[in-house]
Structure formats: structure tokens, C-alpha cells
Amino acid sequence: MPGAIDPAADDVVEIRMNRLVKLSTSGGLTALLVIATLLAPAAMAPARAGSETTANGVREIKDLPYETVDGQTLGIDVFIPPGTGPFPGLVVLHGGGFGSDTKEAVKNFAVLLAERGWVAVPVEYRLAPQFPFPAALEDTEHAVEFLRQHAGQFNLDPARIGAIGNSAGGTLAASLATMAGRGDSGASIAGAASWSGPMDFVRLVQEQPRAVIVISNYVFGHPGADLSDTEPLLRASPITHVSPDDPPMFVANSTSEPIPFDQAREMVERLHEAGVTAELFAAPPGKHGLAYTDQAIGPTLAFLDTYVRHFHCTGTCGAIAAPPEGENGGTPGVPIVVWIVLVVGVVVVLGLAIAFRPGRKDAGRH
């Protein structure tokens, strides 16, 4: 089981680097051999373990902390398929009007995704009105970054990560796609799916009175905001941020539900205008979000299979190509910064060993 993250890891690395300087004066070769031992444990610390169980071949790691912010420690659950991998992954974003519900609400959905060959990761994020936009989006971005950093522990391919969410979670999935962009590094993703996610808050509060308090809480942090101030509403709306470098997006919405169907239709149109691949799915009338799972799961996963599972990042989105499942794609989950630190450390030690090698001062006197 993975060990604990040392909260003082940075200090440990600094102390160990200072020790290397002393070691170099007593023999460069000795220091060279010691450097990996000194640096690697702190720099490559694994994610702190949550509780772990396995059911029907799907491994669940529960309540794994990924960040502490505003006095809250936020966690993820990770559902890992059986098999060799590395597998593509999906962050799974729950609904609840931005102000309620938890990652437990999408547990069964995440198990379903894992059974279909995805590393499925329900994410805990900060809730409105206490934490208005962009808090929840920032948490989602940090969760993606955390998964990439520790991908090897989850049998996850860090190059192939997407997002899926329902209702408010659908908005977050779309915001992640349009604001972090398409790619295989940082918080960028390969593709997204939104089920019943509001896309244009300006239009929504004009057309759906029941959404006014929800959106006011999410955008402004209180229920009685002046919604004639459209700039914050636009800033928090996924449709505002559509650009040609967005990842492909699957957008589902019922033809009769609390979120007007035009929200989804206009989002897809805007994506098409920007040259981004997008698919619109009309869910059965009267259903919202996860209520139409049976009807939407097939076309959703077919879309994500095409654009996330088989994602090969080229050009501006990076140089990493997704390896086929079952093949070794390198050493996932080891940040490049670790290797940089190790290489720089070796160079420093070699330089110091040469500069202070025994006999140099005596040789200069003859």
C-alpha cells in the first residue's frame, strides 16, 4: 500500500542537498552513489493511502487526499479496472447545484465506468455559497494534476485523462475543458462529457427562475446578487471560454428538464464554430443528469473511447502518445522534475568532486 506524503518533503530535499556538498569533499564517487538514495524518497513520495477494497475485480481507493485549501482537506476516490493497463482515466464530477451532494453520489456511476475499462475518479470539491467560482473549478484542475503526478499508483495513463459530470458537475467538466484546454499535461484533458450541465448563466437566469438562487450562490457567493451584472456570470459560463484548442466534448440534455435544452444545443454550436469536435445527445423528456444513464451511457462512452481512450497528443498539445493498454508506456506517475533534480544533483556532485579532489593544492605548489 502506498506510503504517506511527507508534508515537509521540500525541506528534506533542501537538507539532503546541503549534505551532498559535504559528501563531495570526501570523494565524488561516494557522493554520486549516495545521491539517488538521498533525493528519491522525498522527491518521489507516493500519494498518501486511503482505505482500499476490491469488489468484482474493481479496486477502490477511498478518501485519498489530493489538496488542502481554505482549511479543508479534499479527497478523491479511485476505481481501478482489473487488468494490466495503463488505463485511460475520467474525473467524475457530481451534481448538487454547486452547493450540495458529495462524491458518494457518483460512486455507482464510477464503478460502472471502471467495469468498462476506465480509471474512474470521483472528486470532492469546495461548495457554494461559501466557496464561489472559481473554487470548484480550481479543485477539479488540482485533482487532474494530482492524478498525473501519481498515475503509476493507479494504473493510469497520465496522457489519457478526460472528465465527465452531471448537472453542476457537467458545468465543471465543460469549464475544465474550455479553460484548461486539450492536452496531456497539467490540468488539460483529452475530452469531456457533460450531462445536463448549464453552459450559459446569463441566459439561464433569464429563462429559468428556479436557477437564480443556485447561480447567484455559485457565481457571487450569496443568494441575493444583482444578476444584471453579467460580467461575473459570463466569466463563470463554460460557453464564454470556447476556443479552437478545446478538447472534444459530448453534451447531453433532456428535451424537457430543469436545464433548457438550448443550453446544450448552443454550446455544441459554439464548439462547432470554433472547429472543436462536439456531439449533442437529446435525452428522454423529463429526466435530468444521471436519471438518463441507461440511455446516454452507450453513446457517451463511444465518444470518449474515440477521443480519450485512443488519444494521441501531437503538435501544440504535447509530445506524449498514449500507449496501447497492456504495454509499458514508460514510468507513469514520476514527475519530470524528479529526473531533473537527480541529473542536476549528479552534475553538481561531479563538479565538486573534481574541484576538491585530493592532492590538487599540493600539486600546484611544485
C-alpha positions in Angstrom: 0.0 0.0 0.0 1.4 3.5 -0.8 3.1 5.4 1.9 2.3 8.8 3.3 3.2 12.1 1.7 5.7 13.9 3.8 4.4 17.5 4.3 7.9 18.6 4.9 9.3 16.9 1.7 10.7 20.1 0.3 12.6 20.8 3.5 14.0 17.3 3.4 15.3 17.7 -0.1 17.0 21.0 0.8 18.7 19.4 3.8 19.8 16.5 1.8 21.2 18.7 -1.0 23.3 20.5 1.7 24.6 17.1 2.9 25.7 16.4 -0.7 28.1 19.3 -0.7 29.8 17.9 2.4 29.9 14.4 0.9 31.5 15.7 -2.3 34.7 16.9 -0.5 35.3 13.4 0.8 35.0 11.6 -2.5 32.9 12.4 -5.6 32.3 8.7 -6.3 30.8 8.1 -2.9 28.5 11.2 -3.2 27.5 10.0 -6.7 26.4 6.7 -5.4 24.5 8.2 -2.4 22.6 10.9 -4.4 19.8 8.8 -5.6 19.2 7.4 -2.1 19.1 10.9 -0.6 16.9 12.6 -3.1 14.5 9.9 -4.4 12.4 9.2 -1.2 11.4 12.8 -0.7 11.0 13.9 -4.3 9.1 10.8 -5.4 6.9 10.4 -2.3 3.8 8.4 -3.2 0.3 9.6 -2.6 -1.0 9.1 1.0 -3.1 6.0 1.1 -6.9 6.0 1.6 -8.8 2.8 2.6 -8.6 0.2 -0.1 -11.1 -2.6 -1.1 -11.7 -4.8 -4.1 -15.1 -6.0 -5.5 -15.7 -7.9 -8.7 -12.1 -7.1 -9.8 -12.5 -3.4 -9.4 -10.1 -1.9 -6.9 -11.3 1.1 -4.9 -9.1 3.5 -3.1 -11.3 5.7 -0.9 -10.9 9.2 0.5 -7.4 9.8 -0.9 -6.4 13.5 0.0 -5.3 15.5 -3.0 -5.2 19.0 -1.6 -5.7 21.1 1.5 -7.2 24.5 0.8 -9.2 27.0 2.9 -8.8 24.7 5.9 -10.4 21.8 4.1 -8.7 18.6 3.1 -10.3 17.4 -0.2 -10.3 13.9 -1.4 -10.8 11.6 -4.3 -12.0 8.1 -4.7 -10.2 6.0 -7.3 -11.8 3.0 -9.0 -9.3 0.9 -10.9 -10.2 -1.7 -13.5 -8.8 -5.3 -13.4 -6.1 -5.9 -15.9 -2.6 -4.7 -16.7 -3.2 -1.2 -18.1 -2.2 1.5 -18.0 -5.8 2.6 -18.5 -7.4 5.9 -19.6 -9.0 7.9 -16.8 -12.0 10.0 -16.1 -12.5 12.5 -13.3 -16.2 12.1 -12.3 -17.9 15.3 -11.1 -21.0 15.1 -9.0 -24.1 17.4 -9.3 -26.0 19.1 -6.5 -26.4 22.7 -7.7 -22.8 23.6 -6.8 -23.7 23.7 -3.1 -24.7 20.2 -2.0 -24.1 16.5 -2.6 -20.7 14.7 -2.4 -18.6 12.4 -4.5 -20.5 9.5 -2.9 -23.4 10.4 -5.2 -21.5 9.2 -8.3 -19.9 6.1 -6.7 -22.1 3.6 -8.6 -21.5 5.5 -11.8 -17.8 5.4 -11.2 -17.9 1.6 -10.7 -19.8 1.3 -14.0 -17.0 3.2 -15.7 -14.3 1.1 -14.1 -16.1 -2.0 -15.3 -15.8 -0.6 -18.8 -12.1 -0.2 -18.5 -11.7 3.4 -17.1 -9.8 4.5 -14.0 -12.8 6.5 -12.6 -12.1 9.2 -10.1 -15.0 10.9 -8.2 -13.7 14.3 -7.0 -14.6 16.2 -3.8 -14.7 19.9 -4.5 -15.5 23.0 -2.5 -19.1 24.0 -2.4 -21.0 27.3 -2.9 -22.0 29.7 -1.4 -19.1 29.6 1.0 -16.7 29.0 -1.9 -18.0 30.6 -5.1 -16.5 30.4 -8.6 -13.7 29.6 -9.4 -13.1 27.4 -6.3 -14.7 24.2 -7.5 -13.0 24.6 -10.9 -9.6 25.1 -9.3 -10.2 22.0 -7.2 -11.0 20.0 -10.3 -7.9 21.2 -12.0 -5.8 20.3 -9.0 -7.3 16.8 -8.9 -6.3 16.2 -12.5 -2.7 17.4 -11.8 -2.6 15.1 -8.7 -3.7 12.2 -10.8 -1.0 12.8 -13.4 1.7 13.1 -10.7 0.7 9.8 -9.1 -0.6 8.0 -12.2 1.6 5.0 -11.7 -0.1 4.1 -8.4 -3.5 4.0 -10.1 -2.5 2.0 -13.2 -3.5 5.2 -15.1 -2.0 6.6 -18.3 -1.4 10.2 -17.5 -1.7 11.2 -21.2 -5.3 10.0 -21.4 -7.4 11.8 -18.9 -10.9 13.1 -19.5 -13.8 14.5 -17.5 -17.4 13.6 -17.1 -20.1 15.2 -14.9 -23.8 15.6 -14.4 -25.8 18.8 -13.6 -23.4 21.1 -11.8 -20.7 18.6 -12.4 -21.5 18.8 -16.1 -20.7 22.5 -15.9 -17.4 21.8 -14.2 -16.5 19.2 -16.8 -17.2 21.8 -19.5 -15.4 24.5 -17.7 -12.3 22.3 -17.2 -12.4 21.5 -21.0 -12.8 25.1 -22.1 -10.4 26.7 -19.6 -7.6 24.1 -19.1 -7.7 23.1 -22.8 -6.8 19.9 -24.7 -3.6 18.1 -23.8 -1.7 15.6 -21.8 -0.1 17.8 -19.1 -1.0 20.0 -16.2 -4.8 20.2 -15.8 -5.6 19.8 -19.6 -7.7 16.9 -20.7 -8.3 14.8 -23.8 -12.1 15.0 -23.9 -15.2 15.8 -21.8 -18.8 14.8 -21.3 -21.5 16.9 -19.8 -24.9 15.6 -18.8 -27.4 18.4 -18.1 -24.8 21.0 -17.3 -25.7 24.7 -17.5 -23.4 26.4 -20.1 -24.6 30.0 -20.3 -25.5 31.5 -16.9 -26.7 34.8 -18.4 -29.4 33.0 -20.5 -30.2 30.6 -17.7 -31.1 33.1 -15.0 -33.3 34.9 -17.6 -35.1 31.8 -18.7 -35.2 29.6 -15.6 -36.4 31.4 -12.4 -35.6 28.3 -10.3 -31.9 28.6 -11.2 -31.5 32.2 -9.9 -30.5 31.4 -6.3 -28.3 28.5 -7.4 -26.4 30.5 -9.9 -26.2 33.5 -7.6 -24.6 31.4 -4.9 -22.2 29.8 -7.3 -21.0 32.9 -9.0 -21.4 35.6 -6.3 -21.3 33.6 -3.1 -24.7 34.7 -1.8 -28.3 34.3 -3.0 -29.3 37.9 -3.5 -26.8 39.1 -6.0 -27.6 41.7 -8.7 -27.7 39.5 -11.7 -27.9 42.4 -14.1 -24.1 42.5 -13.5 -23.5 40.0 -16.3 -19.7 40.1 -16.4 -19.2 37.6 -13.5 -21.9 35.4 -15.0 -20.1 35.3 -18.3 -16.8 34.6 -16.6 -18.2 31.6 -14.9 -20.0 30.2 -18.0 -18.3 27.5 -20.0 -19.7 28.8 -23.3 -17.8 32.1 -22.9 -14.4 30.3 -23.0 -14.9 28.1 -26.0 -11.8 28.3 -28.3 -10.2 26.1 -31.0 -7.8 24.5 -28.6 -10.6 22.9 -26.5 -10.9 19.1 -26.3 -13.8 17.2 -28.0 -17.0 17.4 -25.9 -20.1 15.2 -25.6 -23.1 17.3 -24.4 -26.3 15.6 -23.3 -29.5 17.2 -22.1 -33.1 16.2 -21.8 -35.6 17.9 -24.1 -37.7 18.7 -21.1 -35.9 19.2 -17.7 -34.8 22.0 -15.4 -31.9 22.9 -17.7 -33.3 24.2 -21.0 -32.2 22.1 -24.0 -31.0 25.2 -25.7 -28.1 25.4 -23.2 -26.7 22.2 -24.7 -27.6 22.9 -28.3 -26.0 26.4 -28.3 -22.8 25.0 -26.5 -22.4 22.4 -29.3 -23.0 25.1 -32.0 -20.4 27.3 -30.4 -17.9 24.5 -30.2 -18.5 23.6 -33.9 -18.0 27.3 -34.9 -14.6 27.1 -33.1 -13.7 24.0 -35.1 -14.0 21.7 -32.0 -15.5 18.2 -32.3 -18.7 18.0 -30.3 -21.7 15.8 -30.2 -25.2 16.7 -29.0 -27.4 14.0 -27.3 -31.1 14.5 -26.7 -32.0 12.6 -23.6 -35.6 11.4 -23.0 -38.1 14.1 -21.7 -38.4 14.6 -18.0 -35.0 13.2 -17.0 -32.1 15.1 -15.6 -28.4 14.1 -15.3 -27.8 10.6 -14.0 -31.5 9.8 -14.4 -30.9 9.1 -18.1 -27.8 7.0 -17.6 -29.3 3.9 -19.3 -30.0 5.9 -22.4 -26.8 8.0 -22.5 -24.0 5.8 -21.3 -23.6 3.9 -24.6 -23.2 7.0 -26.9 -21.2 8.8 -24.2 -18.6 6.0 -23.8 -18.4 5.5 -27.6 -17.5 9.2 -27.9 -14.9 9.1 -25.0 -13.5 5.8 -26.4 -12.7 7.7 -29.6 -11.4 10.9 -28.2 -9.9 10.0 -24.8 -9.1 6.2 -24.8 -7.4 6.5 -28.2 -6.0 10.0 -27.7 -2.6 10.6 -29.1 -1.4 14.1 -28.3 0.5 15.8 -31.2 1.6 19.3 -32.1 0.7 22.0 -29.6 -0.8 19.7 -27.0 2.4 17.9 -26.3 4.6 15.1 -27.4 3.3 12.2 -25.3 1.5 9.5 -27.3 -0.9 7.2 -25.4 0.5 3.6 -25.3 -1.9 0.7 -26.1 -3.3 -0.9 -23.0 -1.2 -3.7 -21.7 2.0 -2.2 -23.0 4.6 -0.5 -20.8 4.4 3.2 -21.7 7.4 4.2 -19.5 7.2 5.0 -15.8 3.9 6.8 -15.4 3.4 8.9 -12.3 7.1 10.0 -11.9 7.2 13.8 -12.4 9.8 15.1 -14.8 11.0 17.4 -12.1 12.3 14.4 -10.2 14.6 13.4 -13.0 15.8 17.0 -13.5 16.7 17.2 -9.7 18.6 13.9 -9.9 20.5 14.9 -13.1 21.4 18.3 -11.7 22.5 16.8 -8.4 24.8 14.4 -10.2 26.4 17.2 -12.2 26.9 19.3 -9.1 28.5 16.4 -7.2 30.8 15.5 -10.1 31.9 19.2 -10.3 32.6 19.5 -6.6 34.4 16.1 -6.6 36.8 17.4 -9.3 37.3 20.7 -7.7 38.2 19.3 -4.3 39.9 16.0 -5.3 42.8 15.1 -3.0 46.3 16.4 -3.9 45.3 19.3 -6.1 46.7 22.1 -3.8 49.9 20.2 -3.2 50.4 19.6 -7.0 50.1 23.4 -7.5 53.0 24.1 -5.2 55.6 22.2 -7.1 
